[in-house]
Amino acid sequence: MVRRALGNHHVGPDTLLVTSDLGKTEPVADATESRAELIALVRGARHVLFDFDGPICRLFAGRPARNIARQQVSWLERQGLGHALTDAERRDPDPHNALRSLGQQRPASDLVAEMEKRLTEEELRAVATAWPTPFADPLIRTWSAMGVRLAIATNNSPEVARLYLEGRGISACFEPHLYGRTQDLTLLKPDPYCLNRALNALGASPATALMIGDTASDLLAARAAGVAFLGYARNETKRGELEGAGAAHVVGSLGEVLTILLERC
C-alpha cells in the first residue's frame, strides 16, 4: 500500500494524488486489490503444479548446490571440455544450468548422459539432509483433502521427488503425477514440457491450473503452458528475481497460502 502526505492532509489508500507539475491524477496503490487477486488465484485453482526444490523443500540445504555445480565444472575440465561452458555458466551456482547448456550442445551424447547420472546421484544423496519448506506439508495435505489435484513439475529427477515425498508421508497426495528431468535436457524448464505432461495426465485445462515455483524459469514455463503462476520467495534475493522476471504475485511464506485456504473452510 502506498501512503503519502501533502501538507497536513493524510493521503489514504483510496485517494487520488494530483501531481503539482503535471496536474494529472495518480492512483494510490491499493493493497486490498492485490490481496483479492491472490485469494482468487489460490481458491480458484483446481489443479496445482509444484516445483520441487524450493516450494516443497530445500533439497541442497545440507549439500550446497553451488558445490555440486563446481564439481560439474571440474568434471568437465577433466574430460577436456571446460571450454564448453561460458564464464557465466562456470560460475553459476545452479547445477541444472550447466547440464542444460551441455545438453543443448551435445544432445543424446554419452557425455551428457553421464553428467545427468552424476547429478541424479548427488540429488539422491541430498534427500537425507533436505529441509522441508515451512508450511509445505500442511498446505499439500489441505489442498489434497479439498479435492484439488496435485502434481510435481521439476527440473530435478522424478525419483528424487518420489523419495523425498515418501519420507514425508505425502507421496499419496501426488502419485502418480511426478514429472521431472528426462534424458532430453533441452526440455528442462523454462521449456513447458513437464508442465504440459502434468496437465495432460491430470486432464486439466491450463485455465484451471496454478504453478507454484521459486525461479524465473518456473515463471517462464508457466507462461508458455498458459498456467497461472504464484511465486514463492524464501528471501529478498529470490523475491527480486521473481518480480524482476515479471511475477505478479509472490509470497514469502506458504503459510499465507494455507491461511487463504483455511479461511474458506
C-alpha positions, 0 to 999 in steps of 0.5 A: 500500500502506498501512503503519502502526505501533502501538507497536513492532509493524510493521503489514504489508500483510496485517494487520488494524488494530483501531481503539482507539475503535471496536474494529472491524477495518480492512483494510490496503490491499493493493497486490498486489490492485490490481496483479492487477486491472490485469494482468487488465484489460490481458491480458484485453482483446481489443479496445482503444479509444484516445483520441487526444490524450493516450494516443497523443500530445500533439497541442497540445504545440507549439500550446497548446490553451488558445490555440486555445480563446481564439481560439474565444472571440474568434471568437465575440465577433466574430460577436456571440455571446460571450454564448453561452458561460458564464464557465466555458466562456470560460475553459476551456482545452479547445477541444472544450468550447466547440464542444460547448456551441455545438453543443448550442445551435445544432445543424446551424447554419452557425455551428457548422459553421464553428467545427468547420472552424476547429478541424479546421484548427488540429488539422491544423496541430498534427500537425507539432509533436505529441509522441508519448506515451512508450511509445505506439508500442511498446505499439500495435505489441505489442498489434497483433502479439498479435492484439488489435484496435485502434481510435481513439475521439476527440473530435478529427477522424478525419483528424487521427488518420489523419495523425498515425498515418501519420507514425508508421508505425502507421496499419496497426495501426488502419485502418480503425477511426478514429472521431472528431468528426462534424458532430453535436457533441452526440455528442462524448464523454462521449456513447458514440457513437464508442465504440459505432461502434468496437465495432460495426465491430470486432464486439466485445462491450463485455465484451471491450473496454478504453478507454484515455483521459486525461479524465473524459469518456473515463471517462464514455463508457466507462461508458455503452458498458459498456467497461472503462476504464484511465486514463492520467495524464501528471501529478498534475493529470490523475491527480486528475481521473481518480480524482476522476471515479471511475477505478479504475485509472490509470497514469502511464506506458504503459510499465507497460502494455507491461511487463504485456504483455511479461511474458506473452510 
